[in-house]
């Protein structure tokens, strides 16, 4: 039944948008595109140092979470240090899970929080004024936005697993069951359609025709699960969802949001298979030394050297994968705690600064040498946000710091007063932006208008 529903919907939608697409002013000229193993924008190579600002639509809202003055200050600050590519949240679901985000964009199937959607409109409007580009993720394997687990809970009428009760493994299995749940996927696809065909209240653009959007991302860190049980359904979901998005939006890129090997059971075949599909335009990877047991902020001297070595190997390996498939690669999440893993402003960031400088340097050197690595999005921009509780736990109504609700607030956040860190980011952004011009002549023969 779902296959019949999906096919009919795609046929109807594609017919409608095929007729409309001819009227798009300027065609696809202003959209970020893929040319071989590189991005291009307006006929020139496109490289960037970006960040994660997932909570942007929450600041842009006219509801309780909104602070448009702060949003504009955050965007101005990022623009001033050369950061113009933002990975942002485009979906959140009201969840049964205790430590999830509140409020949410989707209150229940087909019922949406217009304040937050209007906040996303406003965010894109302000980004457009500053020449910024957005990577928008549409779902989440993890619990903090509701995500796949909530879709399964809706589809099944309850029975969800809360990872906060110590059942994280069982939660991961429950979340992965989304790939094989037809009703859950139908609810998800309905939301995707509604979002991509939404008309922005401030720009007047439909989302599918807004060049501010660089790409749609299927989900934040979609894993096949803890084992291979849902692997066939995982592959099918990636393929059908990517194709569905391309049918209703011929202008924007689509990617997975994968962590890389760490998110594909450490199996290169799974990673390569999920990215070589025609509907996936570029590859992604994330890099989390603390989460993966490489780094201990309370024992920097002993753990930092192995962190750098492992990170270098991880990046090199994924660049080799990108060469093998022949698509661009983005490292869209990487971060490190402050010294001693403290969350308060003023805590030294010596290890983080050293790490950021090293990682961003590796990416630049690789890109400058012609490797298929196009950019980064560090995690994450906390800006003016601050933890306001002694235990650093997030509660609804608290300022957003960049760390998700289930994690200590400030753990991986780069604050607006972290001058040493922001200077490193600024230098990297300048170098990556200049790389566009340096490599223009080298790739000019390969660049063609599409």
Order of alpha helices (4+ residues) and beta strands (2+ residues): alpha-beta-beta-beta-beta-alpha-alpha-beta-beta-beta-alpha-beta-alpha-alpha-alpha-beta-alpha-beta-alpha-beta-alpha-beta-alpha-beta-beta-beta-alpha-alpha
